[in-house]
């Protein structure tokens, strides 16, 4: 699954960061040239129109915005239905690449079924 993750110590901090990033996206969003000639009836565009998101390839539509516990619970839900691979985007990238494995992944492992936890451990490797 591709998604944009915003994980912070509290849900409020994550929502604040989401709104900050969303404001930057709106300020810079000029897709008219990029999407010229693209059929607006494509299912992907209809689905993405439902979410005012951040990021590409589904962005924040997966619901990985919240406290470390909230994001870990959401990832564990995806694990329970069989999703075990995540390609995540972060902002700021370097900082979040340190925080995510330290703060979120241990919480995911505690919430995931044993077989998914084994895969997560192996993937960290």
N, C-alpha and C positions, 0 to 999 in steps of 0.2 A: 504494500500500500504506500502511495506517495502522500505526504501531508506536510503541513507547516505546523510546528509545535511551538507553543509559547507556555513554558512552565516556569512558575515563580513560587516563592514561599507561600503566598496566599492567592486565592481566587481573585481578590480585588486588585492585587498587583499585576496579575496576568491580564485581567480585563483592561486595566489602564495601559499596559504595554500594547495590547491588541488595538486599542483606540488610537494610540500614538502612531503605530505602524499603518493602520488603516488611513489615517489622515495624510500620511506621506504618500500612500498609494493613490489616493484620490487626487492629491495635488499634482502628481506626476502622470496620471493616467490619460494618455492620448493614444488609444488603440486604433483610431480610425485608419491610419495607414497600414498598420500591422494586419488588420483584419479585412482589408479591402479584398473583395471577391470571395470571402468566406461565407458560406451559407449560414445565416443566423438561426436556421431551424435545426442545426446539428444538436443532437441530444446533449452533448457535453456542455454547450453554451446555455441550453435551457436549464440544466441542473446547476451550473455555476451561477446563473442569474438569481437563484433562490438565496444565495449566500453572499453577503458583502464581506468577502474574505481578503486574506493576505496570502501571498505566495502563489506559486504556479502548481499545475498538475493536481488540482483539487484544493490546494491551499489549506485553509482552516476549516473546510467543510467537514473534516473527519472529527472535529470536536476535541482536538488536542490543545485546548486553551484553558488553563486553570492552574490551580496549585499543583505542587508536585504529586500530592495524593490524587487529585482529580484526574490529572493526565495519566498517571499510572493505572488508575482504575479503568479508564477508557481503553488504554492499550490492552489491559488484561481482558476486557470484554471482547476486543477484536481477536485476541488469542483463543478465547473460548469458542469462537465460531470458525476457527481454523486459519486466521491470518497470523503468520509468524515472521514475515519479512516487512520491514518498514524502511522506507527511504525518506528521511526527514530533512526538512529545511529549518534553519534557525536564523535569528537575527538578535544580537550580533553573533556571528557564526563561531568565532574562536571561544568566546566566553561561554556560550551555550553548549559547545562541544565538551567543555569541562564539567559544567553543571549537570547536564542530562544524565551521563553515566553514573555520576556520584549521587545525585538526588532522586532521579526518577527510576532508573533501572532496578535498584534494589527493591523498591516498592512494587514494581511490576512483577518481579520474581516471587515476592511473597503472595501476590494475588492470583497468579497464573496457575493453571492446572500443572501437575508435576511434569507431564510430557512436554508442555510448552516451556516450562522453566529449564529443562535440559537443553532445548534448542537455543534458548536465550543465552545460557551459559556458554554453549559451544560457539555461538556467533561472536561472543565477546572475545573469545579466545586467545 
